[in-house]
């Protein structure tokens, strides 16, 4: 049951949890494939997933940035389990790629700890540490030039002509992430509170949904502000805004404004000349037409020469794509400190 080809490890760490996958690379599937009960999935050309795990707890972030030790304590046992399940024997990953939310501004500890930790524990000697926007780009466009908007709890737009990167937003729910799930949820809850107060711009429909989910809104600040996962809590209200949008003009306006912010971020980073693909990826876009219809209109208005495309894969498949390129010694995406750092020991 040993998977053929070199083994690579991919990690996707976001605001709502993290995922780990092991893949075999080198063209078509080799050997007997994954163990019984494990389905194989193609993450990209020549990349075949042989096992994966998902965890609903996000990697903590504190005063020192992303908690590297916490991630290592969980990642290493999971990686060993995936290797055992795949029947890898003594083989170890040739390369790994970790895409993490907040890597650019909060990833110093990860960059200091992970290369040595993964080398010592798993034998990984080629490693990429990337912003989750980079792995989202790699997953969506497969290493081709163009622009990707990655939106879930947060939001970031990333564009490249394969010479340099351009990034917009991704500043977190307190300073930016405009149009994200947290932004939509916060705007929806603000409209609910306006209705509670009797101020202009309020929405009785959103007030009713807020109280159904969170209880009396007078207690909302006390329940929300102290929570370390408040961005995810805000984002949990975004689908409620979408459900109200068909009958509530305030909710519809929140989503129209979000669409404008998303298109502005895409336009800010798109390669010069305006042509090229624009892909949308992330859980936010699963809320569907209430957001996607105004977003398509905004993209047509702000990027008329760009071609909207469906994302070919998600950030986890992007991490595997980056790792596979490292394993083959043929990276295509441009390195940039803090955004895409590579290590070769």
C-alpha positions as CSV (number, residue, x, y, z in Angstrom):
1,X,0.0,0.0,0.0
2,X,3.0,2.3,-0.2
3,X,2.2,5.4,-2.3
4,X,4.6,6.0,-5.2
5,X,6.5,9.2,-5.9
6,X,8.0,11.7,-3.5
7,X,5.9,12.5,-0.4
8,X,5.1,16.1,0.4
9,X,3.2,17.7,3.3
10,X,0.7,20.6,3.1
11,X,-0.8,22.6,5.9
12,X,-3.6,25.2,5.7
13,X,-4.0,27.3,8.9
14,X,-6.9,29.7,8.9
15,X,-9.1,31.7,11.2
16,X,-11.5,28.8,11.8
17,X,-9.2,25.8,12.1
18,X,-6.3,24.0,10.3
19,X,-5.9,21.2,7.9
20,X,-3.0,18.8,7.1
21,X,-2.6,16.7,4.0
22,X,0.0,14.2,2.8
23,X,0.5,13.8,-1.0
24,X,2.5,11.8,-3.4
25,X,4.0,13.6,-6.4
26,X,5.7,12.7,-9.7
27,X,3.1,12.3,-12.4
28,X,0.4,9.6,-12.3
29,X,-0.4,7.6,-9.2
30,X,2.1,4.9,-8.4
31,X,1.9,1.7,-6.3
32,X,-1.2,0.4,-4.7
33,X,-2.7,3.8,-3.7
34,X,-4.0,4.8,-0.3
35,X,-5.1,2.3,2.3
36,X,-8.6,1.0,2.2
37,X,-11.2,3.5,3.3
38,X,-9.0,6.5,2.2
39,X,-10.0,8.2,-1.0
40,X,-7.4,9.6,-3.3
41,X,-7.9,13.1,-4.6
42,X,-6.0,15.1,-7.2
43,X,-4.7,18.4,-5.7
44,X,-3.0,19.5,-8.9
45,X,-1.1,18.1,-11.9
46,X,1.1,15.3,-10.6
47,X,-0.1,15.7,-7.0
48,X,-2.1,13.0,-5.4
49,X,-3.5,13.3,-1.9
50,X,-3.1,10.1,0.1
51,X,-4.4,11.3,3.5
52,X,-5.7,14.4,5.2
53,X,-7.0,15.6,8.6
54,X,-9.0,18.7,9.6
55,X,-9.3,20.4,13.0
56,X,-11.9,22.9,14.0
57,X,-9.6,24.7,16.5
58,X,-7.5,27.6,15.0
59,X,-3.9,28.0,15.8
60,X,-3.7,30.5,18.7
61,X,-2.2,34.0,18.2
62,X,-0.9,35.9,21.1
63,X,1.6,38.8,21.9
64,X,4.4,36.8,20.2
65,X,2.4,36.2,17.1
66,X,1.2,32.8,15.8
67,X,1.9,30.2,18.4
68,X,4.5,28.0,16.7
69,X,4.9,25.6,19.5
70,X,1.2,24.9,19.7
71,X,1.2,24.1,16.0
72,X,4.3,21.9,16.1
73,X,2.8,19.9,19.0
74,X,-0.2,19.0,16.9
75,X,1.2,18.9,13.4
76,X,4.0,16.4,14.1
77,X,1.8,13.6,15.5
78,X,-0.7,14.1,12.7
79,X,1.9,14.0,10.1
80,X,3.3,10.8,11.5
81,X,-0.2,9.3,11.6
82,X,-0.7,10.2,8.0
83,X,2.6,8.6,7.0
84,X,1.7,5.4,8.9
85,X,-1.8,5.3,7.4
86,X,-0.3,5.7,3.9
87,X,2.1,2.8,4.5
88,X,5.1,5.0,4.0
89,X,7.5,2.9,6.0
90,X,10.7,4.7,6.6
91,X,10.0,7.3,3.9
92,X,9.6,10.9,5.1
93,X,8.3,14.0,3.3
94,X,10.7,15.5,0.9
95,X,9.2,19.0,1.2
96,X,6.4,20.7,3.1
97,X,4.5,24.0,2.8
98,X,2.6,25.7,5.5
99,X,0.1,28.5,4.6
100,X,-1.1,30.5,7.6
101,X,-3.4,33.4,8.2
102,X,-1.4,36.3,9.6
103,X,1.9,34.9,8.4
104,X,3.1,38.3,7.0
105,X,2.7,40.2,10.3
106,X,2.5,37.5,12.9
107,X,4.7,34.8,11.6
108,X,8.1,35.6,13.1
109,X,7.9,32.8,15.6
110,X,6.8,30.3,13.0
111,X,9.8,31.3,10.8
112,X,12.1,30.8,13.8
113,X,10.7,27.5,15.0
114,X,9.2,25.5,12.1
115,X,12.2,24.8,9.9
116,X,14.2,23.2,12.6
117,X,11.2,21.4,14.2
118,X,10.0,19.8,11.0
119,X,13.6,18.8,10.0
120,X,14.3,17.2,13.4
121,X,10.9,15.5,13.8
122,X,10.0,14.5,10.3
123,X,13.1,14.8,8.2
124,X,11.7,17.7,6.2
125,X,14.6,19.7,4.6
126,X,12.7,21.8,2.1
127,X,10.1,24.0,3.6
128,X,7.9,26.9,2.4
129,X,6.2,29.2,5.0
130,X,3.6,31.3,3.2
131,X,0.7,33.6,3.8
132,X,-2.5,31.7,3.4
133,X,-3.2,34.2,0.6
134,X,-0.2,32.7,-1.3
135,X,-1.4,29.1,-0.8
136,X,-4.9,30.3,-1.8
137,X,-3.4,31.8,-5.0
138,X,-1.5,28.6,-5.7
139,X,-4.5,26.4,-5.2
140,X,-6.9,28.6,-7.2
141,X,-4.6,29.4,-10.2
142,X,-2.1,26.6,-10.0
143,X,1.0,28.9,-10.1
144,X,-0.3,30.9,-13.1
145,X,-0.3,34.8,-13.1
146,X,-3.4,36.6,-12.1
147,X,-5.4,37.6,-9.0
148,X,-7.0,35.6,-6.2
149,X,-9.4,37.0,-3.6
150,X,-9.4,34.7,-0.5
151,X,-12.3,35.4,1.7
152,X,-13.6,33.6,4.8
153,X,-13.5,35.0,8.3
154,X,-10.9,37.5,6.9
155,X,-10.1,38.7,3.4
156,X,-7.0,39.3,1.3
157,X,-6.4,39.9,-2.4
158,X,-3.2,38.8,-3.9
159,X,-2.0,39.3,-7.5
160,X,1.2,38.3,-9.3
161,X,2.8,38.5,-12.7
162,X,5.2,35.8,-11.5
163,X,7.9,38.5,-11.0
164,X,6.4,40.2,-7.9
165,X,3.4,40.1,-5.6
166,X,0.9,42.7,-4.9
167,X,-1.3,42.4,-1.8
168,X,-4.3,44.3,-0.6
169,X,-6.1,44.2,2.7
170,X,-5.6,41.2,5.0
171,X,-5.3,43.7,7.9
172,X,-7.5,41.7,10.3
173,X,-11.0,42.4,11.5
174,X,-10.2,45.4,13.6
175,X,-8.3,47.3,10.8
176,X,-9.6,45.9,7.6
177,X,-10.6,42.6,5.9
178,X,-13.3,44.7,4.3
179,X,-16.0,42.6,2.7
180,X,-15.0,39.5,4.6
181,X,-17.2,37.3,6.7
182,X,-16.3,39.1,9.9
183,X,-16.9,42.5,8.2
184,X,-20.3,41.4,6.9
185,X,-21.3,39.9,10.2
186,X,-20.2,43.0,12.1
187,X,-22.1,45.3,9.7
188,X,-25.2,43.1,10.1
189,X,-24.9,43.2,13.9
190,X,-24.5,46.9,13.8
191,X,-27.7,47.2,11.8
192,X,-29.4,45.0,14.4
193,X,-28.2,47.3,17.2
194,X,-29.4,50.3,15.3
195,X,-32.8,48.8,15.1
196,X,-32.7,48.0,18.8
197,X,-31.8,51.7,19.5
198,X,-34.3,53.1,17.0
199,X,-31.5,54.7,15.0
200,X,-31.6,55.2,11.2
201,X,-30.1,52.4,9.2
202,X,-31.4,49.7,11.5
203,X,-32.9,46.3,10.4
204,X,-35.6,44.6,12.4
205,X,-35.0,41.4,10.4
206,X,-31.3,41.3,11.4
207,X,-32.2,42.2,15.0
208,X,-34.5,39.2,15.2
209,X,-31.8,36.9,13.7
210,X,-29.2,38.3,16.1
211,X,-31.3,37.6,19.1
212,X,-32.2,34.2,17.9
213,X,-28.5,33.3,17.6
214,X,-26.9,35.3,20.5
215,X,-29.7,36.1,22.9
216,X,-30.7,39.7,23.9
217,X,-28.4,42.1,22.1
218,X,-27.9,44.1,25.2
219,X,-25.5,41.3,26.4
220,X,-23.7,41.0,23.0
221,X,-20.7,43.3,23.8
222,X,-20.0,41.3,27.0
223,X,-20.2,38.0,25.2
224,X,-18.2,39.1,22.2
225,X,-15.4,41.5,23.1
226,X,-13.5,39.3,25.5
227,X,-13.4,36.3,23.1
228,X,-10.2,35.5,21.4
229,X,-12.2,34.1,18.4
230,X,-14.4,37.1,18.1
231,X,-13.6,37.4,14.3
232,X,-15.0,33.9,13.8
233,X,-18.1,34.8,15.9
234,X,-18.7,37.9,13.8
235,X,-18.3,35.8,10.6
236,X,-20.8,33.3,11.8
237,X,-23.5,36.0,11.4
238,X,-22.7,36.6,7.7
239,X,-24.9,33.8,6.4
240,X,-27.8,35.4,8.4
241,X,-27.2,38.6,6.5
242,X,-27.4,36.7,3.2
243,X,-30.6,35.0,4.2
244,X,-32.3,38.3,5.0
245,X,-31.0,40.1,1.9
246,X,-33.9,39.0,-0.4
247,X,-36.5,40.8,1.7
248,X,-34.5,43.3,3.7
249,X,-32.9,46.3,1.9
250,X,-30.5,47.0,4.8
251,X,-29.0,43.4,4.6
252,X,-28.9,43.7,0.8
253,X,-27.0,47.0,1.1
254,X,-24.5,45.4,3.4
255,X,-23.7,42.7,0.8
256,X,-23.6,45.2,-2.0
257,X,-21.0,47.2,0.0
258,X,-19.0,44.1,0.7
259,X,-19.0,43.3,-3.0
260,X,-17.6,46.8,-3.7
261,X,-14.8,46.3,-1.2
262,X,-13.9,42.9,-2.6
263,X,-13.7,44.2,-6.1
264,X,-11.6,47.2,-5.0
265,X,-9.1,44.8,-3.4
266,X,-8.9,42.7,-6.5
267,X,-8.5,45.8,-8.8
268,X,-5.7,47.1,-6.5
269,X,-3.5,44.0,-7.0
270,X,-4.3,42.8,-10.5
271,X,-1.3,42.6,-12.9
272,X,-0.7,45.7,-15.0
273,X,-2.7,45.9,-18.2
274,X,-5.9,44.5,-16.6
275,X,-5.9,41.2,-18.5
276,X,-5.6,37.8,-16.7
277,X,-7.7,35.6,-14.5
278,X,-9.4,36.6,-11.3
279,X,-10.4,33.7,-9.0
280,X,-12.5,33.8,-5.8
281,X,-11.8,31.2,-3.1
282,X,-12.8,30.7,0.5
283,X,-15.8,29.8,2.5
284,X,-17.4,33.3,2.3
285,X,-18.4,32.8,-1.3
286,X,-20.6,29.8,-0.3
287,X,-23.2,32.2,0.9
288,X,-24.1,32.4,-2.8
289,X,-26.0,34.8,-5.0
290,X,-26.9,37.5,-2.5
291,X,-23.1,38.3,-2.5
292,X,-22.0,36.8,-5.8
293,X,-24.5,38.7,-8.0
294,X,-23.4,42.2,-6.9
295,X,-19.8,41.0,-6.8
296,X,-19.9,40.0,-10.5
297,X,-21.3,43.4,-11.4
298,X,-18.5,45.1,-9.4
299,X,-15.8,43.1,-11.0
300,X,-17.1,43.8,-14.5
301,X,-17.1,47.5,-13.6
302,X,-13.7,47.7,-11.9
303,X,-11.8,45.0,-13.9
304,X,-13.5,44.9,-17.3
305,X,-10.6,43.2,-19.1
306,X,-10.1,40.5,-16.4
307,X,-11.5,37.0,-16.8
308,X,-13.4,35.6,-13.7
309,X,-12.7,31.9,-13.3
310,X,-13.5,29.2,-10.8
311,X,-10.8,28.4,-8.4
312,X,-9.1,25.1,-9.4
313,X,-8.4,24.2,-5.8
314,X,-8.4,25.5,-2.2
315,X,-5.5,26.7,0.0
316,X,-4.7,23.2,1.2
317,X,-4.2,22.0,-2.4
318,X,-2.2,25.2,-2.9
319,X,0.1,24.3,-0.1
320,X,0.6,20.9,-1.7
321,X,1.3,22.6,-5.0
322,X,4.0,24.8,-3.4
323,X,5.5,21.8,-1.6
324,X,5.5,19.7,-4.8
325,X,7.3,22.5,-6.7
326,X,9.9,22.6,-3.9
327,X,10.3,18.8,-4.1
328,X,11.0,19.1,-7.8
329,X,13.3,22.1,-7.3
330,X,11.1,24.1,-9.8
331,X,9.3,26.8,-7.9
332,X,7.3,29.3,-10.1
333,X,5.8,31.7,-7.6
334,X,8.2,34.5,-6.6
335,X,9.6,34.5,-3.0
336,X,9.1,37.5,-0.9
337,X,10.1,37.9,2.8
338,X,7.1,37.5,5.1
339,X,4.8,36.4,2.2
340,X,6.6,33.4,0.8
341,X,9.8,32.3,2.6
342,X,11.6,29.1,1.6
343,X,14.1,27.0,3.5
344,X,16.5,24.4,2.1
345,X,18.6,22.5,4.6
